[in-house]
Amino acid sequence: MVAASDVEFGLDTFGDVTAGADGTTLSDAQTIRNVVEQAVLADEVGLAFFGVGEHHRHEFAVSSPEIVLAAIAARTRRIRLGTAVTVLSSDDPVRVYERFATLDAVSSGRAEVILGRGSFIESFPLFGFELADYEVLFEERLELFSRLLTEKPVTWSGSTRSALDNADVFPKTEHGLRAWVGVGGSPESVVRTARYGYGLMLAIIGGSAANFRPYVELFHRSLTAAGHSARPVGVHSPGHVADTDEQAWNEAYPAIEKNRNAIGRERGWPLYSRMQFQRDVGPDGAMYVGSPVTVARKIAATVRLLGLDRFDLKYSNGPLAHERMLRSIQLYGTQVVPLVREMLAEG
């Protein structure tokens, strides 16, 4: 178990297009500017990490996280900056490395990358990739990116991009680049993450955290089998903090319902309901929504159960207003995190 003082607490956002105070939908541009302000507050309240997701659809304003993160880097001093996630399957590993090495330079060593296959598929046709190649694209590109992380000349060949012959890639970082793989719960993905020696970031967006304990154990066993030393384990889960449980529920539910049902219509999900929401925010659900004490208790239980090194709260939820997200960030940093540390220290 990681010491209470060593556990990191972060925030993730997908840059969800939000509603203004009058209920009208904000522009993508204003949403992005608001994300920068949210990150500045996250830095001010002492959080460890701020992650920005990559999407290519109308509900989310951020398609180029590194540019947003560079703007954030210019206005923050301590908080680490990364993605949640970078869709490596439909990107070029060389360009991903170059962009993050550049971000690492402008942020004075605060960049990190969370790589993933992505749960949305819009980037595949947009950038000319076939969904039939979903698995091989990620496997080959993760292998290549792993070699690029050594920051030495790379010789590589595969079936999904041109070969490299002793290719040197720039800029070099000053202290290396911290990298994770985001995993939704596939044992094969857990083993692959361990084989390449990445940190494991579990996206727990449904069901109980207890369901993911076997994956954490598998990760540790697989690291040993691959000859790697310990690597960090983190969790990304949705949530919202307000002054009381009822306030948090009433603020979060309409936004979550709208977002879930919009995506669910495409994927054939049943309509999301208040009853399902209350199960999701309960002890065995994947949402961390409530007062600071309620959210802290649930996070502390998850950290203990899974032996986490980091917990990232995905604080943006559909059209939830910017002002409510700012309050959630403030409460998370100033009340929830200190409470979690106290609870963990008590054992």
C-alpha positions as a LaTeX table, in Angstrom:
\begin{tabular}{lrrr}
\hline
Residue & $x$ (\AA) & $y$ (\AA) & $z$ (\AA) \\
\hline
Met1 & 0.00 & 0.00 & 0.00 \\
Val2 & 1.26 & 3.46 & $-0.92$ \\
Ala3 & 1.67 & 5.82 & 2.06 \\
Ala4 & $-1.19$ & 8.30 & 2.45 \\
Ser5 & 1.18 & 11.19 & 1.87 \\
Asp6 & 2.39 & 9.71 & $-1.43$ \\
Val7 & $-0.98$ & 9.13 & $-3.11$ \\
Glu8 & $-1.59$ & 11.64 & $-5.90$ \\
Phe9 & $-4.96$ & 13.23 & $-6.59$ \\
Gly10 & $-5.84$ & 14.65 & $-9.96$ \\
Leu11 & $-8.64$ & 15.84 & $-12.20$ \\
Asp12 & $-9.69$ & 14.85 & $-15.71$ \\
Thr13 & $-11.92$ & 16.61 & $-18.22$ \\
Phe14 & $-13.06$ & 15.78 & $-21.72$ \\
Gly15 & $-13.77$ & 19.45 & $-22.40$ \\
Asp16 & $-17.50$ & 18.73 & $-22.41$ \\
Val17 & $-19.37$ & 21.53 & $-24.17$ \\
Thr18 & $-21.22$ & 23.23 & $-21.33$ \\
Ala19 & $-24.22$ & 25.46 & $-20.72$ \\
Gly20 & $-23.93$ & 29.07 & $-19.63$ \\
Ala21 & $-25.69$ & 30.68 & $-16.67$ \\
Asp22 & $-28.76$ & 31.33 & $-18.87$ \\
Gly23 & $-28.91$ & 27.72 & $-20.04$ \\
Thr24 & $-27.67$ & 28.34 & $-23.58$ \\
Thr25 & $-24.88$ & 26.19 & $-24.98$ \\
Leu26 & $-21.45$ & 27.79 & $-24.88$ \\
Ser27 & $-19.23$ & 27.89 & $-27.94$ \\
Asp28 & $-16.42$ & 25.38 & $-28.29$ \\
Ala29 & $-13.97$ & 28.28 & $-27.98$ \\
Gln30 & $-15.43$ & 29.48 & $-24.67$ \\
Thr31 & $-15.53$ & 25.92 & $-23.35$ \\
Ile32 & $-11.82$ & 25.55 & $-24.08$ \\
Arg33 & $-11.02$ & 28.86 & $-22.38$ \\
Asn34 & $-13.00$ & 27.68 & $-19.37$ \\
Val35 & $-10.97$ & 24.46 & $-19.24$ \\
Val36 & $-7.83$ & 26.56 & $-18.91$ \\
Glu37 & $-9.40$ & 28.48 & $-16.00$ \\
Gln38 & $-10.40$ & 25.21 & $-14.34$ \\
Ala39 & $-6.83$ & 23.96 & $-14.58$ \\
Val40 & $-5.48$ & 27.18 & $-13.08$ \\
Leu41 & $-7.77$ & 26.67 & $-10.07$ \\
Ala42 & $-6.68$ & 23.02 & $-9.80$ \\
Asp43 & $-3.09$ & 24.22 & $-9.55$ \\
Glu44 & $-3.99$ & 26.84 & $-6.97$ \\
Val45 & $-5.67$ & 24.30 & $-4.67$ \\
Gly46 & $-2.63$ & 22.02 & $-4.81$ \\
Leu47 & $-3.79$ & 19.10 & $-6.96$ \\
Ala48 & $-1.16$ & 16.82 & $-8.51$ \\
Phe49 & $-2.46$ & 16.30 & $-12.05$ \\
Phe50 & $-4.76$ & 17.78 & $-14.67$ \\
Gly51 & $-5.74$ & 15.58 & $-17.62$ \\
Val52 & $-7.52$ & 16.61 & $-20.83$ \\
Gly53 & $-9.16$ & 14.03 & $-23.06$ \\
Glu54 & $-9.09$ & 13.81 & $-26.85$ \\
His55 & $-12.37$ & 13.56 & $-28.76$ \\
His56 & $-13.60$ & 14.33 & $-32.26$ \\
Arg57 & $-17.36$ & 14.81 & $-31.81$ \\
His58 & $-19.72$ & 17.68 & $-31.04$ \\
Glu59 & $-20.24$ & 16.99 & $-27.33$ \\
Phe60 & $-16.56$ & 17.65 & $-26.56$ \\
Ala61 & $-14.58$ & 20.76 & $-27.49$ \\
Val62 & $-11.03$ & 19.42 & $-27.18$ \\
Ser63 & $-9.53$ & 17.57 & $-30.15$ \\
Ser64 & $-5.92$ & 18.74 & $-29.58$ \\
Pro65 & $-5.21$ & 18.30 & $-25.85$ \\
Glu66 & $-1.54$ & 19.22 & $-26.10$ \\
Ile67 & $-2.35$ & 22.73 & $-27.31$ \\
Val68 & $-4.77$ & 23.27 & $-24.43$ \\
Leu69 & $-2.20$ & 21.84 & $-22.02$ \\
Ala70 & 0.47 & 24.19 & $-23.35$ \\
Ala71 & $-1.83$ & 27.14 & $-22.62$ \\
Ile72 & $-2.37$ & 25.73 & $-19.13$ \\
Ala73 & 1.38 & 25.27 & $-18.64$ \\
Ala74 & 1.91 & 28.98 & $-19.21$ \\
Arg75 & $-0.45$ & 29.85 & $-16.35$ \\
Thr76 & 0.42 & 27.18 & $-13.78$ \\
Arg77 & 3.52 & 26.28 & $-11.80$ \\
Arg78 & 3.25 & 22.91 & $-10.05$ \\
Ile79 & 0.47 & 20.73 & $-11.39$ \\
Arg80 & 1.43 & 17.90 & $-13.77$ \\
Leu81 & $-0.27$ & 18.02 & $-17.17$ \\
Gly82 & $-1.37$ & 15.17 & $-19.41$ \\
Thr83 & $-4.08$ & 13.49 & $-21.40$ \\
Ala84 & $-7.09$ & 11.38 & $-20.57$ \\
Val85 & $-6.46$ & 9.77 & $-23.05$ \\
Thr86 & $-4.37$ & 10.26 & $-26.21$ \\
Val87 & $-5.92$ & 7.98 & $-28.85$ \\
Leu88 & $-2.68$ & 6.38 & $-30.00$ \\
Ser89 & $-4.34$ & 3.99 & $-32.44$ \\
Ser90 & $-5.28$ & 6.81 & $-34.83$ \\
Asp91 & $-2.23$ & 9.00 & $-34.25$ \\
Asp92 & 1.42 & 8.72 & $-35.18$ \\
Pro93 & 3.69 & 7.67 & $-32.28$ \\
Val94 & 6.54 & 9.87 & $-33.49$ \\
Arg95 & 4.34 & 12.95 & $-33.55$ \\
Val96 & 2.81 & 12.06 & $-30.18$ \\
Tyr97 & 6.28 & 11.79 & $-28.66$ \\
Glu98 & 7.38 & 15.07 & $-30.26$ \\
Arg99 & 4.32 & 16.95 & $-29.02$ \\
Phe100 & 4.65 & 15.69 & $-25.47$ \\
Ala101 & 8.39 & 16.25 & $-25.34$ \\
Thr102 & 7.65 & 19.83 & $-26.41$ \\
Leu103 & 4.94 & 20.15 & $-23.74$ \\
Asp104 & 7.43 & 18.81 & $-21.22$ \\
Ala105 & 9.86 & 21.58 & $-22.20$ \\
Val106 & 7.39 & 24.47 & $-21.94$ \\
Ser107 & 6.00 & 23.13 & $-18.64$ \\
Ser108 & 9.47 & 22.59 & $-17.09$ \\
Gly109 & 9.13 & 18.81 & $-16.88$ \\
Arg110 & 5.46 & 18.51 & $-15.89$ \\
Ala111 & 4.14 & 16.60 & $-18.92$ \\
Glu112 & 2.88 & 13.04 & $-18.92$ \\
Val113 & 0.86 & 11.02 & $-21.39$ \\
Ile114 & $-1.92$ & 8.48 & $-20.88$ \\
Leu115 & $-2.22$ & 6.37 & $-24.02$ \\
Gly116 & $-5.35$ & 4.51 & $-24.99$ \\
Arg117 & $-7.36$ & 2.96 & $-27.77$ \\
Gly118 & $-10.25$ & 5.29 & $-27.00$ \\
Ser119 & $-13.86$ & 4.36 & $-26.30$ \\
Phe120 & $-15.04$ & 6.53 & $-29.22$ \\
Ile121 & $-14.25$ & 5.65 & $-32.81$ \\
Glu122 & $-14.69$ & 8.96 & $-34.67$ \\
Ser123 & $-10.94$ & 9.46 & $-35.08$ \\
Phe124 & $-10.56$ & 6.28 & $-37.15$ \\
Pro125 & $-12.49$ & 7.33 & $-40.29$ \\
Leu126 & $-11.49$ & 10.96 & $-39.73$ \\
Phe127 & $-7.81$ & 10.13 & $-40.10$ \\
Gly128 & $-8.17$ & 7.30 & $-42.61$ \\
Phe129 & $-7.91$ & 4.19 & $-40.43$ \\
Glu130 & $-9.95$ & 1.00 & $-40.62$ \\
Leu131 & $-11.78$ & $-0.21$ & $-37.53$ \\
Ala132 & $-10.89$ & $-3.74$ & $-38.62$ \\
Asp133 & $-7.30$ & $-2.84$ & $-37.68$ \\
Tyr134 & $-8.29$ & $-1.66$ & $-34.16$ \\
Glu135 & $-6.11$ & $-4.16$ & $-32.28$ \\
Val136 & $-3.05$ & $-4.20$ & $-34.50$ \\
Leu137 & $-2.96$ & $-0.41$ & $-34.71$ \\
Phe138 & $-2.71$ & $-0.05$ & $-30.95$ \\
Glu139 & $-0.30$ & $-2.95$ & $-30.45$ \\
Glu140 & 2.17 & $-1.73$ & $-33.06$ \\
Arg141 & 1.96 & 1.93 & $-32.09$ \\
Leu142 & 2.38 & 1.18 & $-28.41$ \\
Glu143 & 5.48 & $-0.88$ & $-29.20$ \\
Leu144 & 6.93 & 1.95 & $-31.27$ \\
Phe145 & 6.10 & 4.58 & $-28.66$ \\
Ser146 & 7.83 & 2.43 & $-26.03$ \\
Arg147 & 11.02 & 2.54 & $-28.07$ \\
Leu148 & 10.72 & 6.29 & $-28.59$ \\
Leu149 & 10.54 & 6.79 & $-24.82$ \\
Thr150 & 14.15 & 5.61 & $-24.58$ \\
Glu151 & 15.07 & 8.80 & $-26.50$ \\
Lys152 & 17.64 & 6.85 & $-28.50$ \\
Pro153 & 17.69 & 6.23 & $-32.29$ \\
Val154 & 14.93 & 3.78 & $-33.21$ \\
Thr155 & 14.81 & 1.04 & $-35.82$ \\
Trp156 & 11.31 & $-0.36$ & $-36.21$ \\
Ser157 & 9.01 & $-1.94$ & $-38.77$ \\
Gly158 & 5.36 & $-2.90$ & $-38.76$ \\
Ser159 & 2.28 & $-3.12$ & $-40.94$ \\
Thr160 & 0.49 & 0.10 & $-39.98$ \\
Arg161 & 3.06 & 2.82 & $-40.78$ \\
Ser162 & 6.37 & 3.25 & $-42.58$ \\
Ala163 & 9.48 & 1.66 & $-41.06$ \\
Leu164 & 12.13 & 3.61 & $-39.18$ \\
Asp165 & 15.85 & 3.02 & $-39.68$ \\
Asn166 & 18.02 & 4.41 & $-36.88$ \\
Ala167 & 15.67 & 7.40 & $-36.65$ \\
Asp168 & 16.43 & 9.99 & $-34.00$ \\
Val169 & 13.49 & 12.05 & $-32.75$ \\
Phe170 & 13.54 & 15.51 & $-31.16$ \\
Pro171 & 13.29 & 17.34 & $-28.83$ \\
Lys172 & 14.81 & 15.31 & $-26.05$ \\
Thr173 & 13.34 & 15.75 & $-22.59$ \\
Glu174 & 15.43 & 16.69 & $-19.58$ \\
His175 & 14.28 & 13.85 & $-17.32$ \\
Gly176 & 12.24 & 11.46 & $-19.47$ \\
Leu177 & 8.49 & 11.34 & $-20.03$ \\
Arg178 & 6.08 & 9.71 & $-17.59$ \\
Ala179 & 3.67 & 7.46 & $-19.47$ \\
Trp180 & 0.59 & 5.37 & $-18.64$ \\
Val181 & $-1.87$ & 3.22 & $-20.56$ \\
Gly182 & $-5.57$ & 3.74 & $-19.95$ \\
Val183 & $-7.43$ & 0.43 & $-19.61$ \\
Gly184 & $-11.16$ & $-0.17$ & $-19.44$ \\
Gly185 & $-11.05$ & $-3.65$ & $-17.93$ \\
Ser186 & $-9.68$ & $-6.12$ & $-20.48$ \\
Pro187 & $-7.20$ & $-8.65$ & $-19.00$ \\
Glu188 & $-5.27$ & $-8.63$ & $-22.30$ \\
Ser189 & $-4.86$ & $-4.85$ & $-22.05$ \\
Val190 & $-3.60$ & $-5.15$ & $-18.48$ \\
Val191 & $-0.99$ & $-7.73$ & $-19.45$ \\
Arg192 & 0.12 & $-5.67$ & $-22.46$ \\
Thr193 & 0.50 & $-2.56$ & $-20.27$ \\
Ala194 & 2.72 & $-4.51$ & $-17.89$ \\
Arg195 & 4.73 & $-6.10$ & $-20.70$ \\
Tyr196 & 5.79 & $-2.68$ & $-21.97$ \\
Gly197 & 6.34 & $-1.32$ & $-18.48$ \\
Tyr198 & 3.76 & 1.49 & $-18.41$ \\
Gly199 & 1.75 & 2.75 & $-15.47$ \\
Leu200 & $-1.80$ & 1.35 & $-15.38$ \\
Met201 & $-4.69$ & 3.83 & $-15.40$ \\
Leu202 & $-7.99$ & 2.03 & $-14.89$ \\
Ala203 & $-11.05$ & 3.80 & $-16.29$ \\
Ile204 & $-13.77$ & 2.75 & $-13.84$ \\
Ile205 & $-16.94$ & 4.26 & $-15.23$ \\
Gly206 & $-19.41$ & 1.53 & $-14.30$ \\
Gly207 & $-19.88$ & $-0.94$ & $-11.47$ \\
Ser208 & $-17.94$ & $-1.42$ & $-8.27$ \\
Ala209 & $-14.23$ & $-0.71$ & $-7.88$ \\
Ala210 & $-14.00$ & $-4.13$ & $-6.26$ \\
Asn211 & $-14.53$ & $-5.68$ & $-9.71$ \\
Phe212 & $-11.14$ & $-4.26$ & $-10.76$ \\
Arg213 & $-9.05$ & $-5.73$ & $-7.96$ \\
Pro214 & $-8.22$ & $-8.85$ & $-10.03$ \\
Tyr215 & $-6.88$ & $-6.58$ & $-12.77$ \\
Val216 & $-4.57$ & $-4.80$ & $-10.33$ \\
Glu217 & $-3.30$ & $-8.15$ & $-9.07$ \\
Leu218 & $-2.83$ & $-9.35$ & $-12.65$ \\
Phe219 & $-0.88$ & $-6.17$ & $-13.43$ \\
His220 & 1.54 & $-6.69$ & $-10.56$ \\
Arg221 & 2.07 & $-10.36$ & $-11.49$ \\
Ser222 & 2.60 & $-9.47$ & $-15.14$ \\
Leu223 & 5.16 & $-6.78$ & $-14.28$ \\
Thr224 & 7.17 & $-9.35$ & $-12.34$ \\
Ala225 & 6.91 & $-11.88$ & $-15.15$ \\
Ala226 & 8.14 & $-9.26$ & $-17.64$ \\
Gly227 & 11.08 & $-8.35$ & $-15.42$ \\
His228 & 9.90 & $-4.83$ & $-14.65$ \\
Ser229 & 10.03 & $-3.05$ & $-11.31$ \\
Ala230 & 6.84 & $-1.68$ & $-9.74$ \\
Arg231 & 4.76 & 0.71 & $-11.84$ \\
Pro232 & 2.00 & 3.03 & $-10.58$ \\
Val233 & $-1.69$ & 2.17 & $-10.62$ \\
Gly234 & $-4.32$ & 4.86 & $-10.94$ \\
Val235 & $-8.08$ & 5.15 & $-11.32$ \\
His236 & $-10.11$ & 7.57 & $-13.45$ \\
Ser237 & $-13.78$ & 7.85 & $-12.41$ \\
Pro238 & $-16.54$ & 10.44 & $-12.84$ \\
Gly239 & $-17.76$ & 12.63 & $-10.00$ \\
His240 & $-18.94$ & 15.99 & $-8.72$ \\
Val241 & $-18.55$ & 17.69 & $-5.35$ \\
Ala242 & $-20.91$ & 20.23 & $-3.80$ \\
Asp243 & $-21.59$ & 21.43 & $-0.27$ \\
Thr244 & $-24.19$ & 18.73 & 0.43 \\
Asp245 & $-25.05$ & 15.33 & $-1.03$ \\
Glu246 & $-28.44$ & 16.51 & $-2.24$ \\
Gln247 & $-26.99$ & 19.59 & $-3.91$ \\
Ala248 & $-24.32$ & 17.52 & $-5.68$ \\
Trp249 & $-26.87$ & 14.99 & $-6.89$ \\
Asn250 & $-29.29$ & 17.65 & $-8.14$ \\
Glu251 & $-26.54$ & 19.52 & $-9.96$ \\
Ala252 & $-24.90$ & 16.48 & $-11.53$ \\
Tyr253 & $-27.85$ & 14.32 & $-12.53$ \\
Pro254 & $-29.42$ & 16.45 & $-15.32$ \\
Ala255 & $-26.03$ & 16.93 & $-17.00$ \\
Ile256 & $-25.03$ & 13.28 & $-16.68$ \\
Glu257 & $-28.45$ & 12.12 & $-17.92$ \\
Lys258 & $-28.26$ & 14.34 & $-21.00$ \\
Asn259 & $-24.74$ & 13.19 & $-21.86$ \\
Arg260 & $-25.39$ & 9.49 & $-21.23$ \\
Asn261 & $-28.61$ & 9.40 & $-23.22$ \\
Ala262 & $-27.12$ & 11.26 & $-26.18$ \\
Ile263 & $-24.29$ & 8.73 & $-26.45$ \\
Gly264 & $-26.55$ & 5.85 & $-25.45$ \\
Arg265 & $-28.84$ & 6.43 & $-28.43$ \\
Glu266 & $-25.90$ & 5.68 & $-30.70$ \\
Arg267 & $-24.84$ & 2.61 & $-28.76$ \\
Gly268 & $-28.20$ & 1.09 & $-27.97$ \\
Trp269 & $-28.08$ & 1.71 & $-24.22$ \\
Pro270 & $-31.31$ & 1.88 & $-22.20$ \\
Leu271 & $-32.40$ & 5.35 & $-21.11$ \\
Tyr272 & $-30.49$ & 6.60 & $-18.08$ \\
Ser273 & $-32.69$ & 7.24 & $-15.04$ \\
Arg274 & $-32.53$ & 8.87 & $-11.63$ \\
Met275 & $-32.78$ & 5.40 & $-10.09$ \\
Gln276 & $-29.69$ & 4.24 & $-11.99$ \\
Phe277 & $-27.90$ & 7.45 & $-11.03$ \\
Gln278 & $-28.55$ & 6.87 & $-7.33$ \\
Arg279 & $-27.11$ & 3.36 & $-7.68$ \\
Asp280 & $-24.07$ & 4.80 & $-9.45$ \\
Val281 & $-23.38$ & 7.30 & $-6.66$ \\
Gly282 & $-23.90$ & 4.67 & $-3.96$ \\
Pro283 & $-21.16$ & 2.59 & $-2.29$ \\
Asp284 & $-20.99$ & 0.06 & $-5.14$ \\
Gly285 & $-21.26$ & 2.51 & $-8.01$ \\
Ala286 & $-18.56$ & 4.15 & $-10.10$ \\
Met287 & $-19.55$ & 7.80 & $-9.53$ \\
Tyr288 & $-18.08$ & 9.95 & $-6.77$ \\
Val289 & $-20.86$ & 12.49 & $-6.33$ \\
Gly290 & $-21.74$ & 14.16 & $-3.04$ \\
Ser291 & $-20.51$ & 16.33 & $-0.22$ \\
Pro292 & $-16.77$ & 16.47 & 0.55 \\
Val293 & $-17.12$ & 13.88 & 3.32 \\
Thr294 & $-19.17$ & 11.49 & 1.16 \\
Val295 & $-16.79$ & 11.72 & $-1.78$ \\
Ala296 & $-13.70$ & 11.46 & 0.46 \\
Arg297 & $-14.97$ & 8.28 & 2.13 \\
Lys298 & $-15.62$ & 6.64 & $-1.23$ \\
Ile299 & $-12.25$ & 7.66 & $-2.68$ \\
Ala300 & $-10.41$ & 6.47 & 0.43 \\
Ala301 & $-12.15$ & 3.10 & 0.20 \\
Thr302 & $-11.16$ & 2.75 & $-3.47$ \\
Val303 & $-7.54$ & 3.75 & $-2.81$ \\
Arg304 & $-7.27$ & 1.17 & 0.00 \\
Leu305 & $-9.02$ & $-1.57$ & $-1.97$ \\
Leu306 & $-6.88$ & $-1.25$ & $-5.07$ \\
Gly307 & $-3.63$ & 0.01 & $-3.52$ \\
Leu308 & $-3.67$ & 3.09 & $-5.74$ \\
Asp309 & $-0.88$ & 5.53 & $-6.44$ \\
Arg310 & $-3.27$ & 8.06 & $-7.99$ \\
Phe311 & $-6.95$ & 8.87 & $-8.17$ \\
Asp312 & $-8.25$ & 11.16 & $-10.94$ \\
Leu313 & $-11.76$ & 12.56 & $-10.65$ \\
Lys314 & $-13.38$ & 13.16 & $-14.04$ \\
Tyr315 & $-15.13$ & 16.32 & $-12.91$ \\
Ser316 & $-16.71$ & 17.43 & $-16.22$ \\
Asn317 & $-20.11$ & 15.87 & $-16.82$ \\
Gly318 & $-21.92$ & 16.84 & $-20.00$ \\
Pro319 & $-23.29$ & 20.41 & $-19.96$ \\
Leu320 & $-22.63$ & 20.92 & $-16.22$ \\
Ala321 & $-21.99$ & 24.67 & $-15.81$ \\
His322 & $-18.48$ & 26.10 & $-15.54$ \\
Glu323 & $-19.26$ & 27.79 & $-12.23$ \\
Arg324 & $-20.39$ & 24.52 & $-10.67$ \\
Met325 & $-17.26$ & 22.77 & $-11.90$ \\
Leu326 & $-15.11$ & 25.51 & $-10.36$ \\
Arg327 & $-16.83$ & 24.97 & $-7.00$ \\
Ser328 & $-16.37$ & 21.21 & $-7.35$ \\
Ile329 & $-12.64$ & 21.67 & $-8.04$ \\
Gln330 & $-12.26$ & 23.99 & $-5.07$ \\
Leu331 & $-13.97$ & 21.56 & $-2.70$ \\
Tyr332 & $-12.05$ & 18.60 & $-4.11$ \\
Gly333 & $-8.69$ & 20.25 & $-3.58$ \\
Thr334 & $-9.30$ & 22.02 & $-0.27$ \\
Gln335 & $-11.59$ & 19.55 & 1.53 \\
Val336 & $-11.85$ & 16.16 & $-0.18$ \\
Val337 & $-8.14$ & 15.49 & $-0.66$ \\
Pro338 & $-7.13$ & 16.44 & 2.93 \\
Leu339 & $-9.97$ & 14.26 & 4.27 \\
Val340 & $-8.88$ & 11.31 & 2.14 \\
Arg341 & $-5.31$ & 11.65 & 3.40 \\
Glu342 & $-6.55$ & 11.70 & 7.00 \\
Met343 & $-8.67$ & 8.60 & 6.41 \\
Leu344 & $-5.81$ & 6.73 & 4.76 \\
Ala345 & $-3.41$ & 7.66 & 7.55 \\
Glu346 & $-5.85$ & 6.24 & 10.10 \\
Gly347 & $-5.68$ & 2.87 & 8.31 \\
\hline
\end{tabular}
